Structures are given as C-alpha cells and as structure tokens.
Amino acid sequence: MADALTAEPVTSGQVTVQGTTVGTAVKDDGTFTLAVPPRDVTLTVRGIGFKRRDVSVPARQSLVNVSLTRGYF
C-alpha cells in the first residue's frame, strides 16, 4: 500500500476480504500477504489516516498495488 500523494508506503493498516473473516495486517514496508478464496474477491483496505478503499481482484490476479488517499473516512 502506498500514499496516493507521496507514493510513500502506508506502514499501518489492515486488509480484509469482503464477506469472509480473512484478513491481515499491513507490514512496516507497506506490503501484505493474504490467502484468498480461489474466486474473484473484493479487498477492503484501511490505513490509519487514510480513506478506506475497496479493490476488486480477479481470481487469476496474484499481485495488487493499492494507493490510498489521505483522510479519515
């Protein structure tokens, strides 16, 4: 995860798979690893001080780059 304005890593946050209990914390370098069901999913990405973002990920995709916008929504 990165800050959309500065491209700096977002160093704290959480990523969850909508409709499941699957989730993980973001690492200090802005990365995360998540085992998801073998189907299209929507990830909910949150970072402290950033707006929440929902990201659709097709089943065949294994890498996701997410930029977050500053805010508290």
N, CA, C and O atoms as a printed pandas DataFrame, in Angstrom:
     atom_number atom_name residue_name chain_id  residue_number  x_coord  y_coord  z_coord
0              1         N          MET        A               1    0.846   -1.168    0.000
1              2        CA          MET        A               1    0.000    0.000    0.000
2              3         C          MET        A               1    0.888    1.226    0.000
3              4         O          MET        A               1    1.963    1.256    0.600
4              5         N          ALA        A               2    0.394    2.237   -0.699
5              6        CA          ALA        A               2    1.161    3.475   -0.775
6              7         C          ALA        A               2    0.228    4.670   -0.648
7              8         O          ALA        A               2   -0.963    4.594   -0.950
8              9         N          ASP        A               3    0.803    5.765   -0.194
9             10        CA          ASP        A               3    0.107    7.039   -0.130
10            11         C          ASP        A               3   -0.065    7.534   -1.565
11            12         O          ASP        A               3    0.917    7.632   -2.300
12            13         N          ALA        A               4   -1.285    7.844   -1.974
13            14        CA          ALA        A               4   -1.560    8.272   -3.347
14            15         C          ALA        A               4   -0.859    9.588   -3.687
15            16         O          ALA        A               4   -0.550    9.835   -4.853
16            17         N          LEU        A               5   -0.607   10.424   -2.700
17            18        CA          LEU        A               5    0.011   11.729   -2.926
18            19         C          LEU        A               5    1.534   11.647   -3.004
19            20         O          LEU        A               5    2.146   12.251   -3.886
20            21         N          THR        A               6    2.141   10.906   -2.091
21            22        CA          THR        A               6    3.605   10.889   -1.992
22            23         C          THR        A               6    4.256    9.610   -2.507
23            24         O          THR        A               6    5.468    9.584   -2.721
24            25         N          ALA        A               7    3.486    8.562   -2.707
25            26        CA          ALA        A               7    3.968    7.226   -3.097
26            27         C          ALA        A               7    4.778    6.552   -1.987
27            28         O          ALA        A               7    5.391    5.510   -2.221
28            29         N          GLU        A               8    4.789    7.129   -0.791
29            30        CA          GLU        A               8    5.445    6.518    0.359
30            31         C          GLU        A               8    4.599    5.341    0.852
31            32         O          GLU        A               8    3.374    5.372    0.729
32            33         N          PRO        A               9    5.235    4.301    1.410
33            34        CA          PRO        A               9    4.468    3.167    1.934
34            35         C          PRO        A               9    3.546    3.587    3.077
35            36         O          PRO        A               9    3.896    4.437    3.896
36            37         N          VAL        A              10    2.364    2.976    3.114
37            38        CA          VAL        A              10    1.463    3.115    4.256
38            39         C          VAL        A              10    1.872    2.007    5.211
39            40         O          VAL        A              10    1.742    0.826    4.890
40            41         N          THR        A              11    2.361    2.379    6.374
41            42        CA          THR        A              11    3.031    1.414    7.251
42            43         C          THR        A              11    2.140    0.779    8.307
43            44         O          THR        A              11    2.589   -0.094    9.048
44            45         N          SER        A              12    0.889    1.203    8.386
45            46        CA          SER        A              12   -0.021    0.553    9.328
46            47         C          SER        A              12   -1.411    0.524    8.732
47            48         O          SER        A              12   -1.884    1.508    8.164
48            49         N          GLY        A              13   -2.053   -0.613    8.869
49            50        CA          GLY        A              13   -3.394   -0.759    8.327
50            51         C          GLY        A              13   -3.809   -2.204    8.309
51            52         O          GLY        A              13   -3.148   -3.075    8.874
52            53         N          GLN        A              14   -4.931   -2.438    7.640
53            54        CA          GLN        A              14   -5.496   -3.776    7.594
54            55         C          GLN        A              14   -6.125   -4.018    6.226
55            56         O          GLN        A              14   -6.653   -3.099    5.600
56            57         N          VAL        A              15   -6.060   -5.263    5.777
57            58        CA          VAL        A              15   -6.682   -5.689    4.526
58            59         C          VAL        A              15   -7.572   -6.878    4.843
59            60         O          VAL        A              15   -7.128   -7.842    5.467
60            61         N          THR        A              16   -8.838   -6.811    4.411
61            62        CA          THR        A              16   -9.770   -7.913    4.626
62            63         C          THR        A              16  -10.451   -8.283    3.322
63            64         O          THR        A              16  -10.558   -7.463    2.410
64            65         N          VAL        A              17  -10.909   -9.521    3.241
65            66        CA          VAL        A              17  -11.680   -9.994    2.093
66            67         C          VAL        A              17  -13.152   -9.836    2.454
67            68         O          VAL        A              17  -13.627  -10.435    3.418
68            69         N          GLN        A              18  -13.873   -9.028    1.680
69            70        CA          GLN        A              18  -15.286   -8.794    1.965
70            71         C          GLN        A              18  -16.058  -10.104    1.961
71            72         O          GLN        A              18  -15.831  -10.974    1.120
72            73         N          GLY        A              19  -16.979  -10.229    2.920
73            74        CA          GLY        A              19  -17.826  -11.406    3.009
74            75         C          GLY        A              19  -17.169  -12.609    3.667
75            76         O          GLY        A              19  -17.748  -13.695    3.699
76            77         N          THR        A              20  -15.967  -12.423    4.191
77            78        CA          THR        A              20  -15.262  -13.515    4.874
78            79         C          THR        A              20  -14.666  -12.985    6.174
79            80         O          THR        A              20  -14.790  -11.803    6.497
80            81         N          THR        A              21  -14.023  -13.873    6.905
81            82        CA          THR        A              21  -13.287  -13.469    8.105
82            83         C          THR        A              21  -11.791  -13.402    7.820
83            84         O          THR        A              21  -10.994  -13.257    8.747
84            85         N          VAL        A              22  -11.403  -13.504    6.563
85            86        CA          VAL        A              22  -10.000  -13.491    6.157
86            87         C          VAL        A              22   -9.478  -12.057    6.168
87            88         O          VAL        A              22  -10.087  -11.158    5.589
88            89         N          GLY        A              23   -8.345  -11.859    6.832
89            90        CA          GLY        A              23   -7.744  -10.539    6.874
90            91         C          GLY        A              23   -6.308  -10.614    7.348
91            92         O          GLY        A              23   -5.849  -11.652    7.824
92            93         N          THR        A              24   -5.602   -9.498    7.211
93            94        CA          THR        A              24   -4.209   -9.438    7.643
94            95         C          THR        A              24   -3.819   -7.995    7.929
95            96         O          THR        A              24   -4.486   -7.060    7.487
96            97         N          ALA        A              25   -2.753   -7.831    8.657
97            98        CA          ALA        A              25   -2.205   -6.503    8.937
98            99         C          ALA        A              25   -1.183   -6.134    7.864
99           100         O          ALA        A              25   -0.560   -7.002    7.252
100          101         N          VAL        A              26   -1.027   -4.852    7.655
101          102        CA          VAL        A              26   -0.026   -4.342    6.721
102          103         C          VAL        A              26    1.323   -4.305    7.432
103          104         O          VAL        A              26    1.408   -3.923    8.599
104          105         N          LYS        A              27    2.371   -4.703    6.723
105          106        CA          LYS        A              27    3.721   -4.709    7.300
106          107         C          LYS        A              27    4.315   -3.305    7.277
107          108         O          LYS        A              27    3.771   -2.403    6.641
108          109         N          ASP        A              28    5.433   -3.127    7.974
109          110        CA          ASP        A              28    6.093   -1.824    8.070
110          111         C          ASP        A              28    6.530   -1.253    6.725
111          112         O          ASP        A              28    6.713   -0.043    6.595
112          113         N          ASP        A              29    6.699   -2.116    5.727
113          114        CA          ASP        A              29    7.126   -1.625    4.409
114          115         C          ASP        A              29    5.946   -1.396    3.467
115          116         O          ASP        A              29    6.143   -1.128    2.282
116          117         N          GLY        A              30    4.713   -1.501    3.990
117          118        CA          GLY        A              30    3.522   -1.252    3.180
118          119         C          GLY        A              30    3.009   -2.461    2.424
119          120         O          GLY        A              30    2.058   -2.343    1.652
120          121         N          THR        A              31    3.616   -3.619    2.626
121          122        CA          THR        A              31    3.181   -4.829    1.925
122          123         C          THR        A              31    2.262   -5.664    2.809
123          124         O          THR        A              31    2.199   -5.482    4.025
124          125         N          PHE        A              32    1.560   -6.578    2.167
125          126        CA          PHE        A              32    0.731   -7.530    2.892
126          127         C          PHE        A              32    0.644   -8.805    2.087
127          128         O          PHE        A              32    0.782   -8.795    0.864
128          129         N          THR        A              33    0.415   -9.900    2.782
129          130        CA          THR        A              33    0.219  -11.201    2.152
130          131         C          THR        A              33   -1.088  -11.756    2.679
131          132         O          THR        A              33   -1.355  -11.729    3.881
132          133         N          LEU        A              34   -1.901  -12.261    1.759
133          134        CA          LEU        A              34   -3.232  -12.710    2.132
134          135         C          LEU        A              34   -3.629  -13.909    1.286
135          136         O          LEU        A              34   -3.557  -13.855    0.058
136          137         N          ALA        A              35   -4.048  -14.994    1.935
137          138        CA          ALA        A              35   -4.556  -16.164    1.226
138          139         C          ALA        A              35   -6.057  -15.949    1.020
139          140         O          ALA        A              35   -6.814  -15.852    1.986
140          141         N          VAL        A              36   -6.474  -15.878   -0.231
141          142        CA          VAL        A              36   -7.875  -15.601   -0.545
142          143         C          VAL        A              36   -8.525  -16.803   -1.220
143          144         O          VAL        A              36   -7.833  -17.665   -1.762
144          145         N          PRO        A              37   -9.849  -16.859   -1.189
145          146        CA          PRO        A              37  -10.548  -17.942   -1.884
146          147         C          PRO        A              37  -10.232  -17.902   -3.391
147          148         O          PRO        A              37   -9.950  -16.832   -3.931
148          149         N          PRO        A              38  -10.277  -19.057   -4.069
149          150        CA          PRO        A              38   -9.938  -19.123   -5.499
150          151         C          PRO        A              38  -11.082  -18.618   -6.390
151          152         O          PRO        A              38  -11.598  -19.355   -7.231
152          153         N          ARG        A              39  -11.462  -17.375   -6.194
153          154        CA          ARG        A              39  -12.529  -16.746   -6.982
154          155         C          ARG        A              39  -12.281  -15.242   -6.972
155          156         O          ARG        A              39  -11.412  -14.759   -6.247
156          157         N          ASP        A              40  -13.036  -14.506   -7.770
157          158        CA          ASP        A              40  -12.951  -13.052   -7.726
158          159         C          ASP        A              40  -13.341  -12.578   -6.333
159          160         O          ASP        A              40  -14.314  -13.068   -5.759
160          161         N          VAL        A              41  -12.588  -11.628   -5.787
161          162        CA          VAL        A              41  -12.856  -11.113   -4.444
162          163         C          VAL        A              41  -12.777   -9.583   -4.454
163          164         O          VAL        A              41  -12.264   -8.974   -5.392
164          165         N          THR        A              42  -13.292   -8.993   -3.397
165          166        CA          THR        A              42  -13.128   -7.563   -3.159
166          167         C          THR        A              42  -12.390   -7.409   -1.840
167          168         O          THR        A              42  -12.826   -7.913   -0.805
168          169         N          LEU        A              43  -11.265   -6.704   -1.893
169          170        CA          LEU        A              43  -10.493   -6.433   -0.695
170          171         C          LEU        A              43  -10.893   -5.075   -0.140
171          172         O          LEU        A              43  -11.067   -4.115   -0.891
172          173         N          THR        A              44  -11.039   -4.997    1.175
173          174        CA          THR        A              44  -11.238   -3.719    1.844
174          175         C          THR        A              44   -9.902   -3.365    2.479
175          176         O          THR        A              44   -9.370   -4.106    3.304
176          177         N          VAL        A              45   -9.374   -2.213    2.075
177          178        CA          VAL        A              45   -8.049   -1.791    2.512
178          179         C          VAL        A              45   -8.194   -0.543    3.376
179          180         O          VAL        A              45   -8.813    0.444    2.977
180          181         N          ARG        A              46   -7.605   -0.612    4.573
181          182        CA          ARG        A              46   -7.666    0.512    5.510
182          183         C          ARG        A              46   -6.258    0.840    5.991
183          184         O          ARG        A              46   -5.444   -0.049    6.240
184          185         N          GLY        A              47   -5.995    2.132    6.115
185          186        CA          GLY        A              47   -4.737    2.595    6.687
186          187         C          GLY        A              47   -5.028    3.742    7.635
187          188         O          GLY        A              47   -5.909    4.560    7.369
188          189         N          ILE        A              48   -4.309    3.809    8.718
189          190        CA          ILE        A              48   -4.538    4.875    9.696
190          191         C          ILE        A              48   -4.246    6.221    9.041
191          192         O          ILE        A              48   -3.157    6.446    8.514
192          193         N          GLY        A              49   -5.241    7.116    9.081
193          194        CA          GLY        A              49   -5.096    8.432    8.473
194          195         C          GLY        A              49   -5.463    8.474    7.000
195          196         O          GLY        A              49   -5.262    9.495    6.342
196          197         N          PHE        A              50   -6.005    7.364    6.466
197          198        CA          PHE        A              50   -6.357    7.276    5.052
198          199         C          PHE        A              50   -7.806    6.829    4.889
199          200         O          PHE        A              50   -8.373    6.177    5.766
200          201         N          LYS        A              51   -8.391    7.192    3.754
201          202        CA          LYS        A              51   -9.744    6.751    3.438
202          203         C          LYS        A              51   -9.727    5.265    3.098
203          204         O          LYS        A              51   -8.796    4.765    2.466
204          205         N          ARG        A              52  -10.761    4.582    3.525
205          206        CA          ARG        A              52  -10.927    3.158    3.210
206          207         C          ARG        A              52  -11.106    3.017    1.701
207          208         O          ARG        A              52  -11.689    3.885    1.051
208          209         N          ARG        A              53  -10.602    1.922    1.156
209          210        CA          ARG        A              53  -10.756    1.665   -0.278
210          211         C          ARG        A              53  -11.115    0.211   -0.498
211          212         O          ARG        A              53  -10.533   -0.685    0.112
212          213         N          ASP        A              54  -12.088   -0.018   -1.383
213          214        CA          ASP        A              54  -12.460   -1.368   -1.789
214          215         C          ASP        A              54  -11.851   -1.626   -3.170
215          216         O          ASP        A              54  -11.989   -0.815   -4.086
216          217         N          VAL        A              55  -11.181   -2.764   -3.300
217          218        CA          VAL        A              55  -10.475   -3.094   -4.535
218          219         C          VAL        A              55  -10.941   -4.457   -5.037
219          220         O          VAL        A              55  -10.830   -5.454   -4.324
220          221         N          SER        A              56  -11.460   -4.503   -6.258
221          222        CA          SER        A              56  -11.857   -5.777   -6.875
222          223         C          SER        A              56  -10.619   -6.467   -7.426
223          224         O          SER        A              56   -9.791   -5.853   -8.100
224          225         N          VAL        A              57  -10.509   -7.769   -7.121
225          226        CA          VAL        A              57   -9.354   -8.549   -7.562
226          227         C          VAL        A              57   -9.851   -9.814   -8.253
227          228         O          VAL        A              57  -10.495  -10.648   -7.617
228          229         N          PRO        A              58   -9.560   -9.972   -9.557
229          230        CA          PRO        A              58   -9.959  -11.194  -10.258
230          231         C          PRO        A              58   -9.210  -12.422   -9.722
231          232         O          PRO        A              58   -8.100  -12.297   -9.204
232          233         N          ALA        A              59   -9.810  -13.582   -9.846
233          234        CA          ALA        A              59   -9.227  -14.834   -9.336
234          235         C          ALA        A              59   -7.837  -15.099   -9.913
235          236         O          ALA        A              59   -6.991  -15.665   -9.222
236          237         N          ARG        A              60   -7.589  -14.713  -11.130
237          238        CA          ARG        A              60   -6.313  -15.015  -11.782
238          239         C          ARG        A              60   -5.187  -14.047  -11.393
239          240         O          ARG        A              60   -4.033  -14.263  -11.765
240          241         N          GLN        A              61   -5.509  -12.991  -10.654
241          242        CA          GLN        A              61   -4.517  -11.980  -10.277
242          243         C          GLN        A              61   -3.883  -12.315   -8.932
243          244         O          GLN        A              61   -4.592  -12.623   -7.974
244          245         N          SER        A              62   -2.554  -12.257   -8.851
245          246        CA          SER        A              62   -1.872  -12.620   -7.601
246          247         C          SER        A              62   -1.147  -11.446   -6.945
247          248         O          SER        A              62   -0.643  -11.583   -5.831
248          249         N          LEU        A              63   -1.086  -10.292   -7.618
249          250        CA          LEU        A              63   -0.411   -9.124   -7.071
250          251         C          LEU        A              63   -1.341   -7.921   -7.166
251          252         O          LEU        A              63   -1.971   -7.692   -8.199
252          253         N          VAL        A              64   -1.422   -7.155   -6.080
253          254        CA          VAL        A              64   -2.299   -5.986   -6.046
254          255         C          VAL        A              64   -1.514   -4.798   -5.513
255          256         O          VAL        A              64   -0.916   -4.874   -4.440
256          257         N          ASN        A              65   -1.517   -3.701   -6.261
257          258        CA          ASN        A              65   -0.931   -2.451   -5.793
258          259         C          ASN        A              65   -2.080   -1.517   -5.444
259          260         O          ASN        A              65   -2.977   -1.292   -6.256
260          261         N          VAL        A              66   -2.047   -0.978   -4.235
261          262        CA          VAL        A              66   -3.137   -0.130   -3.759
262          263         C          VAL        A              66   -2.579    1.210   -3.303
263          264         O          VAL        A              66   -1.626    1.262   -2.526
264          265         N          SER        A              67   -3.180    2.297   -3.791
265          266        CA          SER        A              67   -2.851    3.636   -3.325
266          267         C          SER        A              67   -4.030    4.151   -2.510
267          268         O          SER        A              67   -5.185    4.009   -2.912
268          269         N          LEU        A              68   -3.729    4.747   -1.370
269          270        CA          LEU        A              68   -4.771    5.284   -0.505
270          271         C          LEU        A              68   -4.688    6.805   -0.443
271          272         O          LEU        A              68   -3.605    7.388   -0.486
272          273         N          THR        A              69   -5.849    7.428   -0.342
273          274        CA          THR        A              69   -5.957    8.881   -0.253
274          275         C          THR        A              69   -6.053    9.275    1.207
275          276         O          THR        A              69   -6.749    8.625    1.986
276          277         N          ARG        A              70   -5.365   10.326    1.576
277          278        CA          ARG        A              70   -5.410   10.798    2.967
278          279         C          ARG        A              70   -6.813   11.252    3.342
279          280         O          ARG        A              70   -7.531   11.827    2.523
280          281         N          GLY        A              71   -7.191   10.994    4.567
281          282        CA          GLY        A              71   -8.497   11.358    5.083
282          283         C          GLY        A              71   -8.878   10.405    6.205
283          284         O          GLY        A              71   -8.120    9.495    6.541
284          285         N          TYR        A              72  -10.038   10.615    6.775
285          286        CA          TYR        A              72  -10.453    9.785    7.905
286          287         C          TYR        A              72  -11.808    9.143    7.656
287          288         O          TYR        A              72  -12.574    8.941    8.598
288          289         N          PHE        A              73  -12.116    8.824    6.424
289          290        CA          PHE        A              73  -13.422    8.263    6.072
290          291         C          PHE        A              73  -13.300    6.788    5.805
291          292         O          PHE        A              73  -14.294    6.133    5.492
